[in-house]
Amino acid sequence: MSSEAGMKSVRCPYCGATFQVPATVQVAVCPYCGTTIWLNTGQVFKEHYMYPIRVEFNKAYDNVLGLAERQFAAPEDIRKAASPDAGRIHFVPLYLYHVKVRAECPGNPEAGLEEEWVSRLAVKNPIQGLSINYRFPTRGRRFFEPRTLERGKYYQPDLDPKELLSEVTSRATLKALREAYNWCDEPKIVNESKWEGIVHYPFWEIRYSYNGRKYYALVDATDGTVVYLEYPIGTKKRGYLLSAAAGLLLGGMVIGAGLGYAIGSTTAGLAGGAVSSLPGVYKFLSLGVSRVGRYVLGERFAREDS
């Protein structure tokens, strides 16, 4: 094993292939045979899985446009006027855990029992638009097929799977304890959870254009869910949004002034009404002045176009 420029060379002890990984990587996966190697000890695992690409580019792009045209501020002609620029698959690594926690009470060894399969992102900086809280499925995986990597970009895991184990078992531990407290006051926790292997999960990175501007989206390539979406803000709707922001601010000030007059302080009422309307004003104003809206896991908000 050698190191240079932040990278290190790893030789697979199973197939003999040599490949490069970032120097920070603790668990490497051979992209040629799928063997998982614990770099600190040289221990080898064969528990490497992947999820199949069930949604091809055309369907993923159609899902992007379908979601974009349902956004309030999106232009009405986005489906007709937009055009795809590029599509690329990203294989993102997950750690797979079998979580099994028991909270035992005297005479009842399984007073609280929690057992489930859990997946967690295995990289510190995942692909743009992918939330660390994204809920990955734990069923439907299959053994790793190296030839699939020819379709896109492959990521090596760079987080410690043992450190994540305590995080993924915490929820199960609390649930087991709550159940066990129905049986005794001081239950004993028995944690048999373990790391089961690595799973690579596919996402479509989609680039598309509308009226000469570029936009980005991220789509789950297994079930077609649009995880992240950038979409244009329609010119007419930008005007509506700016008017709505001004109307909301004015309305808040009028109501505040009325209340202030009733208590003998119109100025304080004006200020209070303006402040109370700011969250809504900001939402409409940010969409109105921006040229790019953004949708992330069901939440809509915008950023200024740079």
C-alpha positions as CSV (number, residue, x, y, z in Angstrom):
1,M,0.0,0.0,0.0
2,S,1.5,3.4,-1.0
3,S,0.3,7.0,-0.6
4,E,0.6,10.1,-2.8
5,A,-1.3,13.4,-3.2
6,G,-4.0,12.5,-0.7
7,M,-4.6,9.1,-2.3
8,K,-3.4,5.6,-1.4
9,S,-3.0,2.6,-3.6
10,V,-4.7,-0.6,-2.3
11,R,-4.0,-4.1,-3.6
12,C,-7.0,-6.4,-3.3
13,P,-6.0,-9.6,-1.4
14,Y,-8.8,-11.6,-3.2
15,C,-8.4,-10.8,-6.9
16,G,-5.0,-9.1,-6.9
17,A,-6.2,-5.9,-8.6
18,T,-4.7,-2.5,-7.5
19,F,-6.8,0.6,-7.2
20,Q,-6.7,4.1,-5.7
21,V,-8.7,5.4,-2.7
22,P,-8.7,8.6,-0.7
23,A,-6.1,8.6,2.1
24,T,-9.0,9.1,4.6
25,V,-10.7,5.9,3.7
26,Q,-10.8,3.2,6.4
27,V,-12.9,0.6,4.5
28,A,-12.1,0.1,0.9
29,V,-14.2,-1.8,-1.7
30,C,-12.4,-3.4,-4.7
31,P,-14.2,-2.1,-7.8
32,Y,-13.2,-5.2,-9.7
33,C,-14.5,-8.0,-7.5
34,G,-16.5,-6.3,-4.8
35,T,-14.3,-7.5,-1.9
36,T,-14.5,-5.2,1.2
37,I,-11.2,-4.6,2.9
38,W,-10.7,-3.1,6.4
39,L,-7.5,-1.2,5.7
40,N,-6.2,-0.9,9.3
41,T,-6.1,-4.7,9.8
42,G,-6.3,-6.1,6.3
43,Q,-9.4,-8.1,7.2
44,V,-11.5,-9.1,4.2
45,F,-15.3,-9.2,3.9
46,K,-17.5,-10.4,1.0
47,E,-20.6,-8.7,2.2
48,H,-20.9,-6.1,-0.5
49,Y,-24.3,-5.5,-2.1
50,M,-25.9,-3.1,-4.5
51,Y,-29.4,-1.9,-5.5
52,P,-30.3,-2.3,-9.1
53,I,-31.0,0.5,-11.5
54,R,-34.8,0.1,-12.1
55,V,-35.5,3.6,-13.4
56,E,-33.7,4.6,-16.6
57,F,-32.8,8.1,-17.7
58,N,-35.9,9.0,-19.7
59,K,-38.2,8.0,-16.9
60,A,-36.1,9.9,-14.3
61,Y,-36.1,13.0,-16.5
62,D,-39.9,12.7,-16.9
63,N,-40.2,12.6,-13.1
64,V,-38.1,15.7,-12.8
65,L,-40.3,17.7,-15.2
66,G,-43.5,16.3,-13.6
67,L,-42.4,17.6,-10.2
68,A,-41.1,20.9,-11.6
69,E,-44.4,21.7,-13.3
70,R,-46.2,21.2,-10.1
71,Q,-44.2,23.9,-8.3
72,F,-46.2,27.0,-7.7
73,A,-43.7,29.5,-9.2
74,A,-42.5,27.3,-12.1
75,P,-43.3,28.5,-15.7
76,E,-46.3,26.8,-17.3
77,D,-44.4,25.8,-20.4
78,I,-41.5,24.0,-18.6
79,R,-42.3,20.6,-19.9
80,K,-42.3,21.8,-23.5
81,A,-39.5,24.3,-23.3
82,A,-37.0,22.4,-21.2
83,S,-34.5,20.0,-22.7
84,P,-32.1,17.4,-21.1
85,D,-28.4,18.1,-21.2
86,A,-26.8,15.2,-19.5
87,G,-27.5,12.2,-17.2
88,R,-25.1,10.3,-15.0
89,I,-25.4,7.5,-12.5
90,H,-23.7,7.9,-9.1
91,F,-23.2,4.8,-6.9
92,V,-23.3,6.1,-3.3
93,P,-22.1,3.7,-0.5
94,L,-24.2,2.8,2.5
95,Y,-23.4,0.8,5.6
96,L,-26.0,-2.0,6.3
97,Y,-26.6,-2.8,10.0
98,H,-28.7,-5.6,11.6
99,V,-30.0,-3.8,14.7
100,K,-31.0,-6.1,17.6
101,V,-31.5,-4.7,21.1
102,R,-33.1,-6.3,24.1
103,A,-34.1,-4.7,27.4
104,E,-34.3,-7.6,29.9
105,C,-36.2,-7.7,33.2
106,P,-35.9,-10.4,35.9
107,G,-38.1,-13.3,34.7
108,N,-38.7,-11.7,31.3
109,P,-35.5,-11.7,29.2
110,E,-37.3,-10.0,26.2
111,A,-39.4,-7.4,28.0
112,G,-38.3,-5.0,25.3
113,L,-37.0,-6.3,22.0
114,E,-36.2,-4.2,18.9
115,E,-34.9,-5.8,15.7
116,E,-34.6,-4.2,12.3
117,W,-32.3,-3.6,9.3
118,V,-30.9,-0.1,9.0
119,S,-28.9,1.7,6.2
120,R,-26.8,4.8,6.7
121,L,-24.7,6.9,4.3
122,A,-21.1,5.8,4.4
123,V,-19.6,9.1,3.1
124,K,-19.0,12.4,4.8
125,N,-19.9,14.5,1.8
126,P,-22.5,12.8,-0.4
127,I,-23.5,13.9,-3.8
128,Q,-25.2,17.4,-4.1
129,G,-28.8,17.3,-3.0
130,L,-28.7,14.1,-1.1
131,S,-29.7,14.6,2.6
132,I,-28.0,12.5,5.3
133,N,-31.6,11.8,6.5
134,Y,-32.8,10.2,3.3
135,R,-34.5,7.0,4.1
136,F,-33.0,4.2,2.1
137,P,-34.8,0.8,1.7
138,T,-33.2,-2.2,3.3
139,R,-34.9,-4.8,1.1
140,G,-34.3,-5.5,-2.6
141,R,-30.5,-5.5,-2.5
142,R,-28.5,-8.0,-4.4
143,F,-24.8,-9.0,-4.5
144,F,-22.4,-6.5,-6.0
145,E,-21.8,-6.8,-9.8
146,P,-18.5,-5.0,-10.7
147,R,-19.6,-4.6,-14.4
148,T,-22.4,-2.3,-13.3
149,L,-19.8,0.4,-12.3
150,E,-19.1,1.1,-15.9
151,R,-22.4,3.0,-16.0
152,G,-21.4,5.8,-13.7
153,K,-19.3,7.3,-10.9
154,Y,-18.4,5.1,-7.9
155,Y,-17.8,6.3,-4.4
156,Q,-15.6,4.7,-1.8
157,P,-16.9,4.8,1.8
158,D,-14.9,7.1,4.1
159,L,-16.8,6.9,7.5
160,D,-16.0,4.4,10.3
161,P,-18.8,1.8,10.3
162,K,-18.1,1.0,14.0
163,E,-18.6,4.6,15.0
164,L,-21.9,4.7,13.2
165,L,-23.1,1.5,14.9
166,S,-23.8,3.3,18.2
167,E,-25.8,5.9,16.4
168,V,-28.0,3.5,14.5
169,T,-28.8,1.5,17.7
170,S,-29.7,4.4,19.8
171,R,-33.3,4.6,18.6
172,A,-33.9,0.9,19.1
173,T,-32.4,1.1,22.6
174,L,-34.8,3.8,23.6
175,K,-37.8,1.9,22.2
176,A,-36.7,-1.3,24.0
177,L,-36.3,0.6,27.3
178,R,-39.7,2.2,27.0
179,E,-41.3,-1.2,26.6
180,A,-39.3,-2.8,29.4
181,Y,-40.2,-0.1,31.9
182,N,-43.7,-1.7,31.8
183,W,-42.1,-4.7,33.5
184,C,-39.4,-3.5,35.7
185,D,-37.7,-0.3,36.9
186,E,-34.1,-1.2,36.0
187,P,-34.0,-3.2,32.8
188,K,-30.7,-4.6,31.5
189,I,-29.7,-3.7,27.9
190,V,-28.3,-6.4,25.7
191,N,-27.1,-5.1,22.3
192,E,-26.4,-7.7,19.6
193,S,-26.4,-5.3,16.7
194,K,-23.7,-5.6,14.1
195,W,-22.4,-4.2,10.9
196,E,-23.5,-6.5,8.0
197,G,-21.7,-4.9,5.0
198,I,-21.7,-2.2,2.4
199,V,-24.4,-1.4,-0.1
200,H,-24.0,0.8,-3.2
201,Y,-27.1,2.8,-4.1
202,P,-27.7,4.4,-7.5
203,F,-28.8,8.0,-8.2
204,W,-29.3,9.8,-11.4
205,E,-27.7,13.2,-11.7
206,I,-29.7,15.1,-14.3
207,R,-28.8,18.4,-15.9
208,Y,-31.3,20.2,-18.0
209,S,-31.9,23.6,-19.6
210,Y,-34.7,26.1,-19.8
211,N,-34.4,29.4,-21.8
212,G,-30.7,29.1,-21.9
213,R,-30.2,28.5,-18.1
214,K,-28.9,25.3,-16.6
215,Y,-30.6,23.3,-13.8
216,Y,-29.8,20.3,-11.7
217,A,-31.8,17.4,-10.2
218,L,-31.1,14.2,-8.3
219,V,-33.3,11.2,-8.7
220,D,-33.3,7.8,-6.9
221,A,-32.5,5.4,-9.7
222,T,-34.2,2.5,-7.8
223,D,-37.7,3.9,-7.4
224,G,-37.7,7.2,-9.3
225,T,-38.1,9.6,-6.3
226,V,-36.9,13.1,-7.1
227,V,-34.6,13.8,-4.2
228,Y,-33.4,17.2,-5.2
229,L,-34.7,19.6,-7.9
230,E,-33.7,23.0,-9.2
231,Y,-36.4,24.6,-11.4
232,P,-36.9,28.0,-13.1
233,I,-39.1,30.7,-11.6
234,G,-41.6,32.0,-14.2
235,T,-41.3,35.7,-15.1
236,K,-45.0,36.5,-14.5
237,K,-45.1,34.5,-11.3
238,R,-42.1,36.4,-10.0
239,G,-44.2,39.6,-10.2
240,Y,-47.1,37.9,-8.4
241,L,-44.7,36.8,-5.6
242,L,-43.3,40.3,-5.2
243,S,-46.8,41.7,-5.0
244,A,-47.8,39.1,-2.5
245,A,-44.7,40.0,-0.3
246,A,-45.6,43.7,-0.4
247,G,-49.3,43.0,0.3
248,L,-48.4,40.7,3.3
249,L,-46.1,43.3,4.8
250,L,-48.6,46.1,4.3
251,G,-51.4,44.0,5.8
252,G,-49.4,43.1,8.8
253,M,-48.6,46.7,9.4
254,V,-52.2,47.8,9.1
255,I,-53.4,45.1,11.5
256,G,-50.5,46.0,13.9
257,A,-51.4,49.7,13.7
258,G,-55.0,48.9,14.6
259,L,-54.0,46.9,17.6
260,G,-51.4,49.6,18.6
261,Y,-54.1,52.3,18.4
262,A,-56.3,50.3,20.8
263,I,-53.5,50.1,23.4
264,G,-52.3,53.7,22.8
265,S,-49.1,53.1,20.8
266,T,-49.6,53.1,17.0
267,T,-45.9,53.1,16.3
268,A,-45.3,50.0,18.4
269,G,-48.2,48.3,16.7
270,L,-46.8,49.1,13.2
271,A,-43.5,47.7,14.1
272,G,-45.0,44.6,15.7
273,G,-47.2,44.0,12.7
274,A,-44.3,44.3,10.3
275,V,-42.2,41.9,12.4
276,S,-44.9,39.3,12.6
277,S,-45.3,39.3,8.8
278,L,-41.6,38.9,8.1
279,P,-41.5,35.0,7.8
280,G,-44.2,35.1,5.1
281,V,-42.7,38.2,3.4
282,Y,-39.3,36.5,3.3
283,K,-40.7,33.4,1.7
284,F,-42.5,35.2,-1.1
285,L,-39.7,37.8,-1.6
286,S,-37.0,35.2,-1.8
287,L,-38.9,33.3,-4.5
288,G,-39.8,36.6,-6.3
289,V,-36.3,37.9,-6.6
290,S,-34.7,34.5,-7.4
291,R,-34.5,32.9,-10.8
292,V,-34.1,29.4,-9.4
293,G,-36.4,27.5,-7.1
294,R,-35.3,24.5,-5.2
295,Y,-37.2,21.5,-3.9
296,V,-35.5,19.2,-1.3
297,L,-37.3,16.2,0.2
298,G,-40.7,17.9,0.1
299,E,-39.6,21.3,1.3
300,R,-39.8,24.2,-1.1
301,F,-37.4,27.1,-0.9
302,A,-35.3,29.2,-3.3
303,R,-31.8,30.5,-3.7
304,E,-30.6,33.5,-5.6
305,D,-29.3,32.6,-9.0
306,S,-25.5,33.2,-9.2
